[in-house]
């Protein structure tokens, strides 16, 4: 870029990465050796050597676990064969296969205990300097472990790359337990590179209703309730928000009318369940909404919704250039996995492709030094062709300036009839 001021450029390139993102096959030996090499050659973050070794083992165990879909087994039973025929013929299900990590209760106990202690060493509002750039921000995952492994493979191993995860690790998907343990292990092993935030699904009231409790009981029988409570206890210790370079604010849900300064977030005490009212509740539950002026009660039945003027006033008051959140998937996010709001001051990302068989793309966001914002929408299991869009913005010093970021830069695909049919289903899902 040649001295571009108060402007941005959009450049796109098409990726045909079929082998990694669209063919469901057992990890080959080269992939396993590559993953193991990443773990063995990691950088030192000052973690106790014994804990380092243990977390390395956990990371390798889950990252290299083999797929367990029935059609990948040597014997293909007639029932599964018919299931495959139905799914392929009607295109009803394109979910990624599960992996067989076989975590023991002792391993889960050890990781969750150390993770809770590690979370408490961080403030409720994590402040990252611009030296941490580039930073990859990941939205909702909902137990889609295979897709998390794809994200890490595509965006770089956490031993050398900085990640912020925005919450909603469990519920609805089938491998929330393994996904959460993997992220816990990464955070313990690389506490200066991996940052986990809390979502509305990291709470006893939500997880007991939307699948995670049942997942634990199904996998561990009578001891499943103990496993469930160990995870919930760790969730209660999670940080709530992160700010990058004082300019990019990351959280799961959204803003709160009770926030006077960002220090108010830092003062939130943990461990804690998510209350029905207040800053903690709003951070994980609130939503942007163009249909209601200012602050209004949320259609979810908890917390608030806020309009563009609220976002603009908040950013101006607190010196924030961009708010990054997750928590929602709407019809316009089916293609691209993200949605811009308030003239580009707020972006919603969703990182679980084909969520609940919606055929949606998954998206992660990357904040880069001297470049700006980069959307990667190449995590879907449906389409063989995805677009990678880079948005280059003017900069102040070494940190990207998002003040001129326009909402017209967002994906502007025309809605199809299929999108319209999905909108009703998504509105129901977005209530939780």
SULTAWO-V583400 format. One record per run of one state. SS is the DSSP state (alpha for helix, beta for strand, coil for the rest). FROM is the first residue (numbers start at 1). TO is the last residue. If there is no record, write none. Layout:
ss-><SS/SS>
from-><FROM/FROM>
to-><TO/TO>
//
This chain:
ss-><coil/beta/coil/alpha/coil/alpha/coil/alpha/coil/beta/coil/alpha/coil/alpha/coil/beta/coil/alpha/coil/beta/coil/alpha/coil/beta/coil/beta/coil/alpha/coil/beta/coil/alpha/coil/beta/coil/alpha/coil/alpha/coil/beta/coil/beta/coil/beta/coil/alpha/coil/alpha/coil/beta/coil/beta/coil/beta/coil/alpha/coil/beta/coil/alpha/coil/beta/coil/beta/coil/alpha/coil/beta/coil/beta/coil/beta/coil/beta/coil/beta/coil/alpha/coil/alpha/coil>
from-><1/8/16/18/22/29/41/49/64/67/68/70/73/78/91/99/100/105/121/125/129/130/133/135/139/140/141/145/156/162/166/176/190/194/198/204/208/212/236/239/240/241/245/248/252/263/267/279/286/287/289/295/298/304/307/308/319/322/326/331/334/338/342/346/351/355/358/364/369/372/377/386/394/395/397/399/401/407/410/417/430>
to-><7/15/17/21/28/40/48/63/66/67/69/72/77/90/98/99/104/120/124/128/129/132/134/138/139/140/144/155/161/165/175/189/193/197/203/207/211/235/238/239/240/244/247/251/262/266/278/285/286/288/294/297/303/306/307/318/321/325/330/333/337/341/345/350/354/357/363/368/371/376/385/393/394/396/398/400/406/409/416/429/432>
//
